[in-house]
Amino acid sequence: MAAASKVLIRRLSRSLNSINSSRFLSSSSSTILHQHTKLNHSILYNDINKTTRAISTKHFSSQFEGPAAIDYSALLEEDEFHKLADATIHDLLEKIEEYGDSVDIDGFDIDYGNQVLTVKFGSLGTYVLNKQTPNRQIWMSSPVSGPSRFDWDRTTEAWIYRRTKAKLLETLENEIQQLCHEPIKLT
């Protein structure tokens, strides 16, 4: 906003200077106009600065700030992330596939391709899990709880949804049991 204000002030100054240098003004009129232009320029510039500071303060005060940015690459090295995420997703693939064979659900299907695990529970809904390498997260889309982003927690050695502190495997166990009315053990 400050840059746009400065451009506006420069354009106004040029316009007023061109009037100032006009042949039709007497030298005393020219002096008065020049002083008036400087005064208006100063007032306009100060008003714009005050407005810009007020807007900046209002929009970026601590009460409006979201969560601090996280450098995910500093939390988990990329190769470690891939090992953990791949192991989790492949383990889920095996256990949910076995579960699907043991329960009678029309339309059950499980597929892993392009690093995306898709689990269809027929008319009950579909889960999609995939790795998000830049964020070092596993993302899950659930027919029960909606979208979630799980970060690796070294302390608990589990994928944790930071908003609710829920663990990925426990969340899936609870939701799948709720959907299918049969317990599943993923942990």
Backbone hydrogen bonds, N-H to C=O, Kabsch-Sander energy under -0.5 kcal/mol:
donor,donor_aa,acceptor,acceptor_aa,energy
5,S,1,M,-2.1
6,K,2,A,-2.1
7,V,3,A,-2.0
8,L,4,A,-2.1
9,I,5,S,-2.4
10,R,6,K,-2.5
11,R,7,V,-2.4
12,L,8,L,-2.4
13,S,9,I,-2.6
14,R,10,R,-2.6
15,S,11,R,-2.4
16,L,12,L,-2.7
17,N,13,S,-2.7
18,S,14,R,-2.3
19,I,15,S,-1.7
20,N,16,L,-2.4
21,S,17,N,-2.0
22,S,19,I,-1.5
25,L,22,S,-1.0
30,S,26,S,-2.5
31,T,27,S,-1.9
32,I,28,S,-2.2
33,L,29,S,-2.7
34,H,30,S,-2.3
35,Q,31,T,-2.3
36,H,32,I,-2.6
37,T,33,L,-2.7
38,K,34,H,-2.1
39,L,35,Q,-2.2
40,N,36,H,-2.7
41,H,37,T,-2.6
42,S,38,K,-2.3
43,I,39,L,-2.5
44,L,40,N,-3.0
45,Y,41,H,-2.6
46,N,42,S,-2.4
47,D,43,I,-2.5
48,I,44,L,-2.4
49,N,45,Y,-2.4
50,K,46,N,-2.4
51,T,47,D,-2.4
52,T,48,I,-2.8
53,R,49,N,-2.6
54,A,50,K,-2.4
55,I,51,T,-2.7
56,S,52,T,-2.8
57,T,53,R,-2.7
58,K,54,A,-2.5
59,H,55,I,-2.7
60,F,56,S,-1.8
61,S,58,K,-0.5
64,F,61,S,-1.8
65,E,61,S,-0.7
72,Y,70,I,-1.3
74,A,71,D,-1.4
75,L,71,D,-0.7
75,L,72,Y,-0.7
76,L,72,Y,-1.6
81,F,77,E,-2.7
82,H,78,E,-2.5
83,K,79,D,-2.0
84,L,80,E,-2.4
85,A,81,F,-3.1
86,D,82,H,-2.7
87,A,83,K,-2.1
88,T,84,L,-2.2
89,I,85,A,-2.8
90,H,86,D,-2.8
91,D,87,A,-2.2
92,L,88,T,-2.4
93,L,89,I,-2.4
94,E,90,H,-2.1
95,K,91,D,-2.5
96,I,92,L,-2.9
97,E,93,L,-1.9
98,E,94,E,-2.2
99,Y,95,K,-2.2
100,G,96,I,-2.7
101,D,97,E,-1.6
102,S,98,E,-1.2
102,S,99,Y,-0.5
103,V,99,Y,-1.3
105,I,103,V,-1.0
108,F,105,I,-1.6
109,D,120,K,-2.1
111,D,118,T,-2.5
113,G,116,V,-2.0
116,V,113,G,-1.3
117,L,129,L,-3.2
118,T,111,D,-3.1
118,T,116,V,-0.6
119,V,127,Y,-2.7
120,K,109,D,-3.6
120,K,118,T,-0.5
121,F,119,V,-0.5
121,F,125,G,-3.1
122,G,107,G,-1.3
124,L,121,F,-2.3
125,G,122,G,-1.0
127,Y,119,V,-3.0
128,V,141,S,-1.9
129,L,117,L,-2.8
130,N,139,W,-2.1
131,K,115,Q,-0.9
132,Q,137,Q,-3.1
135,N,132,Q,-0.6
136,R,132,Q,-1.1
136,R,133,T,-0.7
137,Q,132,Q,-1.9
138,I,150,F,-2.2
139,W,130,N,-3.0
139,W,137,Q,-0.5
140,M,148,S,-2.8
141,S,128,V,-2.7
142,S,140,M,-0.5
142,S,146,G,-1.3
146,G,142,S,-1.3
148,S,140,M,-2.4
150,F,138,I,-3.1
151,D,160,I,-3.0
152,W,136,R,-0.6
153,D,158,A,-2.6
154,R,152,W,-0.6
157,E,153,D,-1.6
158,A,153,D,-1.2
160,I,151,D,-3.5
160,I,158,A,-0.6
161,Y,166,A,-3.0
162,R,149,R,-0.6
162,R,160,I,-0.8
164,T,161,Y,-0.7
165,K,161,Y,-2.8
166,A,161,Y,-0.6
168,L,159,W,-2.7
171,T,167,K,-2.5
172,L,168,L,-2.5
173,E,169,L,-2.5
174,N,170,E,-2.5
175,E,171,T,-2.6
176,I,172,L,-2.8
177,Q,173,E,-2.1
178,Q,174,N,-2.1
179,L,175,E,-2.4
180,C,176,I,-3.1
181,H,177,Q,-2.1
186,L,184,I,-0.6
